[in-house]
Structure formats: C-alpha cells, structure tokens
Amino acid sequence: MKIIILGAGQVGSNLAASLVSEANDITMVDIDDAKLAALQDRYDLRTVCGQASHPSVLRQAGADDADMLVAVTLNDETNMVACKLAATLFNIPTKIARIRAQDYMRNEALFAPENMAVDFVISPEKEVSDYLRRLIDYPDALQVVDFAEGRIRLVAVKAHGGFLVGHELRELRDHLRFNLRASNDDNLHALDARVAAIFRHGQPLAPRGGTIIQDGDEVFFIAATEHIRAVMKEMRRTDQSVRRVMIGGGGNIGSRLAAELEGDYQVKLIEHNKKHSQVLAERLTSTLVLVGDATDEDLLQQENAEDMDVFCSLTNDDEDNIMSALLAKRMGAKKVIALINRSSYVDLLQGGEIDVALSPAQATLGPLLTHIRHGDMAVVHSLRRGAAEAMEVVVHGDTKTSKLIGRRIEQIDLPEGVSIGAIARGDEVIIAHHDTLIEPEDHLILFIPNKRMIPKVEKLLQVGFGFF
C-alpha cells in the first residue's frame, strides 16, 4: 500500500515505524528537515520537506497514485485542508485526519465528502483520556482495551498472589465457576475467560492448558466486560479500589479526563496557569481545581497526595510528568500514571516506581491501524508499546472460500503464537475454546504477540474468489 503521512511528530513517526516493516511504500512530509533526516536514517521511507497542505508538496510526495493519506500534523486546519486537496485534486481513496479541537469534533458534518472530505477522524486526546479512564476503573490493570463496542475487554495484569499463580491455566474456568456457585450467582453458566498471552521476563510464552502462571507474569486475558473484575481476582490478590484521583495538568487531556471522572470519583486537578484554572473551575462541576505546579512537593503534601488512589501526571512536559509522578509515589499514592511523549522514556520507566508510563502516540496508533490493516477490521489495538497487537475482525465468505468459517478453532492453522480469544456473534459474547465453531459474519478477537505475524494473519482472513 502506498501511504503518505503528513507530520513527522510522535504520532506520525510511530505510525511510520509500525508500517514501514510491513512492505508498505511510505512517504513522510514535514516542514522540519532535521526530523525527516533522522527518520530516513532509521527507516526505509521517502521524505518530502514542505508545507503539508500545499498541492505541489502533495504531488511531490506521490499523491497522484497514493492509496491513503494520513494527516497527523499538529495543526487541525492543515490536516483538514490536506484531506480536501487529496479528495478534489488527487482522488486518494482513504483520507485520515488528526483533529484536536473539540469545536471541530462536535460538528461531524464538517468532515463529509462534500465538505472537508475526511473519511476517518482521529482524536489523540479522546483516545488517551478513554484509555486512562479504563486504567482508573481497573486500578490493578496495566492495559485495558475494548472490543465489540465495549462488550468484550482484553486486560493485561501482572500476576501476584491470586489463585491462578502456581496453578495450571486449565484450572481457571473451574475455579471461576466454583466461586460463583459458592455465591449463588445466577450467571454461573456465563462466566468464562481466555488467557490470550503470557509474557515472562519480557518474552512471550504460548498459553497452554498445562501452563503454570508464575508470580510476576504479565498475563493478557479476554472476558465479557461484566466478568473482568472476577477474573482479575484470579490473577491478583488485592483489595485496591479507587475513590480519590489527582490530575497534574489541565490541558486537553487532563481537563477531558477530569470531566469524565468527576461524576464517579473525588477529583483534584492542578493547573499552573491561573487564568486557565479559572476557566476549568467554571467548566467542571465537582472537580477541585488548584493553581500551582504539579512538581511542587509542598503543594502535593498540602493537598494530601499520599492519600490518592491514583495520581495522573498529564502536562505537556515529559520531565515534569516523571518528576511529579515519582514525588506522588514516594509520598504514598497507590498508583501513578505519567504521560510520556518520548518512547525511549516509556520503555525505561514502565513498571518501576511509575506504574504506567503512557505514550499518546502509542494510544493513537491502534485507531490508525484499524483503517490500514487488510481485512474487515472493526478495531485494532497496539499493545506492549507496539510490539504486539489485538484486533477485532469480521469474517466473510463460506466454508469453500474462507479458511476460518465452518471450522473449529483446533482445526485452524493459526500463525505461531496467535490466538482467537473471543467471538462476538450478534449480541452474544462467546469465549473461544478449542471446539468453538466459527460462523459467517462472526467478529473474532485475535491476539498477535509479535507484529511480524500480521501478514500471515491478514492472509488467513482473505476470502477466496468464489465468494460474491
């Protein structure tokens, strides 16, 4: 696929890094020649230095025969104009734009073909705040992603002290149902889960029935959303719950997250700009807005950071986020999350004193990949900082034209390490087991522990020529 990426910032660079190794023809456009030179030294791609919304620059980048344009510059107007030009002058089939301003996002008609001609809109702030909300709702989780419009979730958790630690995976299902039987729960028949992957000391381990979970394993499991907490208790012995949340930084992400949380949690927000603090105080209903610096140790002590269940450091400065998160953790905050733009920092900090180091670019990568991967993709999520992926894909065809339909999972030749964790069939959620039969139009939830397997997965999903 021939793809033009406009903007060599964190989002554009991460996208290029993910796609360039998959036999795509990538051209990167930016006004910063130094950024382009650095990318060209690292990856096999073309670069064009110039204004992304200029027709001559787009033509130089190969817009005449491009398959897709991804506009992810920091300027919303540039991204929209580029998409409009891509439609009217170059007839590029697929156009994706990064949009940050909420005024634009509230007017969907603006992106229609007759207007700005944006096929798909990506909002990094929304993706990150939604991601953070799920981490706060499940404080023991390392990562939580949604499938089937929120009915199925994939959760990553570090095993510690739960029943399953030291036991074989095949015992999970029986133990879950034993607990329900003891509690006289009416949903006894429905509770089920599937361990999709295990990472031990950073290396993937294919889960089998006889696999024994060890303390410290990073376990990815799939379950219906209403069963997530019950399954997490099998992995971790904890009574952690969240009531109090403190947010450092009142920018787009911090203010959006506070607005989402304040109805369910006690929220404090620290913003250094006095004028903007006043605006936030008027806009938010129950959030306590504080004027100050989130790295100010005296302020954190004064506002009882040690009593916080979750501390989120969400300013635009990586160093400030790291410092304030470390301060809050050492004061006694139970869980700290830091927003980190530089991917090298994320790898260094994740899982240490900072519980979760979150890269906005990585959080945005999944929605972009949803529109780029081959096949009928409903959702794609980038996992483990881009090393793994999970996807919800719709299977088409029949028993003659599909390698999946009409077959039990044990009969499918899945690429090494790839697993089918669950199936959304209409309103029904089915946890996949070896004898589960795949039917036409099923939504399969696949876990891919190594992204090098993606071309093989895409080939498996192809429909033969006999299907119409």
N, C-alpha and C positions, 0 to 999 in steps of 0.2 A: 504494500500500500504506500502511495506517495502522500506524505503528510507535511504540511507547513505549520510550524509552531512560531507564533508571534510572541516574543517576550522571553528573554533568557534569564529571568529571575529564578527563584527557588522552585516554583511550580513548573515552569517551562523546562528547566534543567532536569528536574526529577523525571518528568514525563519523557524527555528525550533519552535519558539514561535507561528507562524501562523499555522503550520501544526500539532503540537502535540495535539491540542484540537480537531482535526477532525478524530480521530480514525486511525491515521497513526502510523506505527511502525518505530520510528525514532532512528537512531544511529548516534551520533556525534563523529568525530575523530579530534583530535588536539594534538599538542606536549606540550601544556600548561595545566598541570594537574589542576592548580587553576581555570582556565576558565571553564574546564569541570565540576569540583566540584560545581561551582556556578550555572551552568546550570542544573545539576542534582538535586540540592536543589530546583530549581524553577519549573522544568518541569518533566513530566513522560516520560523519554527517557533513552536510554543506552548511555554510553560513552566508548571510547577506546582511551587511551593515546599512541601516537606513530606517526611515520612519515607516512603521508597520501599516499605516493607513494610506500610504501613497500608492497609487496604481502602478507606477513604474517599479517600485520596490517589490510589490507582489508579483509583477510579471517576471522580474529578475529572479525571484525565488521559485519560479516554476508554476505559477497559479494557472496557467493555460491548460495544464493537464494534471492538476493535483486532484487527489481523491478526497482530501479532508483538509480543512483549515481550523487550527486551534488557536484562538486569540486569548492569550493569558498575560498581556501586559498589565501594568499597574493602573492603567487609565481605562475606565469603562467606556468612555466615548471613542477612544481609539479602537477598542475591541469591537464595538458595535459598527463603526464605520467600515472597518476591515471586512466584517461579515457581509455587510451590504454590498461592498465592492466585489467580494468573492461571488456573490449571487448574480449581480447585474452585469458585471464585465467578464467574469471568467467561468460562470456556471459550475462552480465547485459543488459537488453533491451534498457534502456534510460540513456544517459550519458550527463550531462550538465557541462560546464566549464566556470569559470570566467577568462576572458582574458583582461589584461590591456594594454599591449604593442601594439602600432599601427603597428609595423613591422609584428607581427603575424596576426593582423586583416586584413591586406592588402593582405594576401595570403590564400584565402578560401580553396584552395586545401589541405592545411596543415591539415584541420580538417576532411577530407574524411575518410570513413571506412577503407580504405587500408593504411592510414597514422596514424594520432593520434586518429581516431575513436571518435571524439566529435560530438554528434548529434546536440546539440544546444550550441551556444556561447553567453555568457552574458558579456557585457562591461559596468561596472558601470559608467565610465567616459562619455561614449556616452549617456547613459540614463539620467544622471544628466544634461549634457550640453544641450541636446534636451529639457529637462524639463524646464531649465532656459530660453532657447530661447523663448518658448511659453509664459512664465510669463512676459518676456520683451515685446513681441509683444502685449500682452494684460495686460497692467500695472494695471488695476483695479481688475484683477482676483486673487483668492487665489490658484487656481489649474486649469490646463488645460490639458486634455488628449485626445488623438486621437483614432479614430476607423475608420474602412473601408478605410484603407490606407490614412488617413488624410482627407477624405471627410466629416466625422462627428466628432464633438467635444463635449465633456462634460466639462462644465465650472462651477467652484464654485466661487461665488461672494457674498460679504456682501452687502445686500440691504441698500441703503442710498440715499434718495432724488429722486429716479426715479419715473416714473408714477405709476408703479405697487405697490409701497409702500402705504399701506392704501386701496388698491383695491383687489377685488377677482381675483383669478387666471383665471377664465373663461373670463376675460376681456382682457387678454394678446393678444390673437390671433387677435381679432378685432382691438385693438389699433395699433398693428404692421401694419396691412393692411391699417388702416386709414392713418398712417404716409406715407406709400408708395403711397397711392392714391393721397395724397397731393403733393408728389414729382414727380408724373407721372412716376413712376418706372415700367419698362416692366416686372419685375419679381414679380409682385403683387401676382400672383397665387401660387408662390413657397415659399414665406416667411412663415415659421411656426417654432414653438419651443415647447418643452415639459419640464415642470418643473418636474424633476425626484425625488427630495427630498428637504426637508427643515429641517434645524437644528436650533432650537430656544433655546437659553441659553444652547447649547451643547446637547440638546435632540432631537431625530428625530421626525418629525411631518409629517404624511402622507398627501401628497398634494391632495386636492380635488378641484373641480370647485369653491366651495364657500369659500375656504381657503383664508384668508386675509393676505397678506405679511406685516410684521411689520419691522420697521427700526431696523437694526442690525441682521436680519435673515441671516443665511448662506444658500444661495439658489444654488442648483445644477440644471442646465438646459442643455438640449441637443438640438442641432440645426445643420443644414448643416454649414460647415466651413465658407462659404461666408456670412452667416447671423449672425455670432456670435456678431459682433460689434453692429448691430442694436438691438439685443436682450439685450445686456448688458446695453444699454442706457435706457431700460425699468426698470432696477434694480437700476442703479446708475446715478445720475446727475453729470456729470464730463466732463471737457474738457482736461483731462490729456492725453498727448501724449509724446512719448519718442524720444529724439534726442541724448542726451548725456548719456553715460554709463561709469562708473568707476568700474574696477575689481581689487580687492585686492588679490594677489596671482597668480603666473604664472606657477603653476603646471599643471598636465594633464588636469584638468577640466577648470582652468582659461584660459590656452592658447588655448584649443579647443573652448571655448565659444567666446574668442576674435576673433578667425579666422572666426567663423560663423557670428559674428555681424558686423565686420568692413566694410562690403560692404553696410550696411544699416544705420549704426549709427556712431556717433563720439565716439571712444572708447579710454579710457586711462587705462593702466594696470600697477599696482605697484608690483614689484618683489624685494625681499630683496637681492637675490644673484646676484652680479654684473656680473659674468660670464654667468649665465643662462639668465640674462636680455639681454646681447649682442646676444645670440642665438635667443631669442624671437624677438628682434628688426630686425634681418635679415630674420626671417621666416615670420613675419607678415608684411602686405603691408602698411596699413594706421593707424594701432594702435600706439598710443604714449606710448612707454614703459619707465617707470620711475623706477629708482633704489632707494629703500627705504623701510620703514616699513609702512604697511597699518594702524597701530595703532598710527603712528606719527601725532599728531594733527597739528603741524606746516606744515608738508608736505601736509596734506589734505586741510588746509587753502590756502596754496600756489597754489595748483592745483584746487582750486575752487570747492571743494566737495559740497558746498552749492548750486551750480548751476546744480548738477547732477539730471537727471530724475530717474535714477536707480543706486544704488550702490550695488555691489555684493561682499561679502567677502568670498573668496573661498580658504583660506590657509588650511594646514593640522592641524591647532591648533584651537580647539573649542573656547578657551578663547580669542585668538586674533581675531577670526571672530566676536565674540559677541562684543568685545570692539570697533573694527573698525566700525562695523555696527551702534552701538549706537552713536559713535562720528559723523559719517556722517549724521545720522538722526537729531541729535541736531544741526548740522551746517546748516541744511536746505535741505538735499537730499530728494526728494519727496517719493521715495520708496527704502527700504533697504532689501536685502536678505542675510541671513547668512547660510553658510553650517555648520551643526551641526551633529557630529557623535553620540553623546550620546543622546539617545532617551528621557531621563528624562529632558535634557535641552530643547529639541524641544517643549515638552508639556508646559514648563514654559514660553518660550519666544514667541511662535507663537501668532501673533495678538496684541502684545503690541507695544512697541516702534519699535521693529523689525517686519516689515510687514509680511515677510515669513521666517520661520526657516525650512530649508530643510535638511532632513536626506538622505544621499546617500544610506544607506541600504534600506530605505523605497522606494526610487525611483527604486531600482533594484528588489524589491520584486515582482512587477507585472509581468515582463518578466519571472521570475522563475515560478510563479504560473500558467502562461499560459500553461506550459508543465506538470503541476502537476494535475490541476483540471480535473475531469472526464467530458467527453463530447468533442465534436469537437470545442475546443477553438481557436479562431483566435487571440484574445488579452484579457489580464486581467490587470486591473489597481488596485493597492491598494490605497485606499482613506482614508482621515481623520486619518492618521498615523496608518493604519492597521485595524481600526475598521469597515470600510466599503469597498466594492469592486464594480467595474463596469466591465462587461465582454461583449465581442462580441463572440457570439456562433452561429455556423451553425446548423440549424435544419434539420434532416434527417427523412425519413420514409414517411408515407402516412396517410390518415385520420383514418385508422384502427390501425396502430402501433404507432402513435405519439399522445401525449396528447396536442399538440400545433397546428399541421398542419390541415388546414381546419376550424379552429375556429377563431371567432373574439376575440379580447383581453378581452372584457367584459365576455366572456364565459370561460375563463381560470382561474382555481383556483390557483392563484399565492400565494406563501407564504406571510405572513404578512409583509407589508412594501416594498416588492419587486415590481418593476415596469419595464415595457418594454417601453423604451423611444423613440427608433427609429429602423428602419429596413433598411438595405442595400440590395437591390434586383437588382442584376446586376449592372448597372451604376446609378440606381435610388436611391435617398435618400427619405425615407418615414418617416415622424414624426408620431409616433404611437398615435392613439386615440382609444376610446372605441370600435368603429366599424371596426377597421383595421383588415383585414383577413390575417392570416399567411399562407404562401405557402412553399412548399418544397425547401430546399437549401437557404432559407432566412437567412441573418445574423442579429440576434436580438441583440440589445444593451440593456443590463439589468443593473439596478442599485439595489444593495443589501445593504441597510443601516446598517445591522447588520450581520456580517460574520457567526453567528450561523445559519443563514438561508441557507447557501450554500449547505449542504447535501440535503435539500428539493428541492433546485433549480436543483441540479445535477440529482435527481430522476425524476423531471419533464421533463428533457431533454432526458431521456432514450428512446430508440427505442424498441418496442416490438419484440418478437421472430419471428413473422410472416413476418418481412421485410428482403429482401435479395437484 
